[in-house]
Amino acid sequence: MDDERCPKCGSLFPASAAWAPRSEVLRLLSPALVDLDTRVRCPNCGLIFPATSYRFFGFLSPFAMRVFVAVLVLGIVGSAGYVLFTH
């Protein structure tokens, strides 16, 4: 699920390393488009095409997002426990 396949040359590559952002002018005009941009660039042939796997914030795979949320929740629960039991 973390890999993309190029429709032109057929190479398989990790999409998180091949994210192809739009131009800087468009980024300044509409910062929300950066989060919605799902294009990737093939490292072999340079073709830019829409990603087939879903990405959170443009670069996190669903598994990485689950790990991030789990660590965040554990950090919040641990901090709350520390505050409750030390005071």
C-alpha positions in Angstrom: 0.0 0.0 0.0 3.0 2.3 0.4 4.3 1.7 -3.1 3.2 3.3 -6.4 3.6 1.8 -9.8 4.4 4.1 -12.7 1.9 3.8 -15.6 4.5 4.7 -18.1 7.5 2.5 -17.3 6.0 0.1 -14.7 8.6 0.7 -12.0 7.6 0.2 -8.3 8.7 2.9 -5.8 7.7 4.3 -2.4 5.3 7.2 -2.9 6.4 9.0 0.2 9.9 9.6 -1.3 8.5 10.7 -4.7 5.9 13.3 -3.7 5.7 15.9 -6.4 4.4 19.2 -5.0 2.9 21.9 -7.3 4.6 25.2 -8.1 5.6 27.7 -5.4 3.2 30.3 -6.8 0.2 28.0 -6.4 1.4 27.2 -2.9 1.4 30.9 -1.9 -2.0 31.5 -3.5 -3.8 28.6 -1.9 -2.0 26.8 1.0 -4.8 24.3 1.3 -3.9 22.7 -2.0 -0.6 21.5 -0.6 -2.5 19.1 1.7 -4.8 17.9 -1.1 -2.0 17.4 -3.6 -1.6 13.7 -4.3 0.8 13.7 -7.2 3.9 11.6 -7.3 7.0 11.6 -9.6 8.4 8.4 -11.0 12.2 8.3 -10.1 13.0 6.4 -13.3 11.2 8.2 -16.1 10.2 11.4 -14.3 6.4 11.1 -15.1 4.2 13.0 -12.7 0.9 11.2 -12.1 -1.8 11.1 -9.4 -1.1 8.7 -6.5 -3.2 5.6 -6.1 -2.7 5.1 -2.4 -4.2 7.6 0.1 -1.8 9.9 2.0 -2.5 11.9 5.1 -0.9 15.4 4.9 0.5 14.4 1.5 3.2 12.0 2.8 1.9 9.8 5.7 0.6 6.4 4.7 -2.5 5.0 6.6 -0.2 2.8 8.7 2.1 5.7 9.6 -0.9 7.8 10.5 -2.2 5.0 12.8 1.2 4.8 14.5 1.3 8.6 14.8 -2.1 8.7 16.4 -1.3 5.8 18.8 1.9 7.6 20.0 0.0 10.8 20.4 -2.8 9.2 22.5 -0.2 7.3 24.6 1.6 10.6 25.2 -1.6 12.4 26.2 -2.7 9.6 28.5 0.8 9.3 30.0 1.0 13.1 30.6 -2.5 13.1 32.2 -1.5 10.1 34.4 1.7 11.8 35.5 -0.1 15.1 36.4 -2.9 13.3 38.3 -0.6 11.0 40.3 2.2 13.4 41.1 0.0 16.2 42.5 
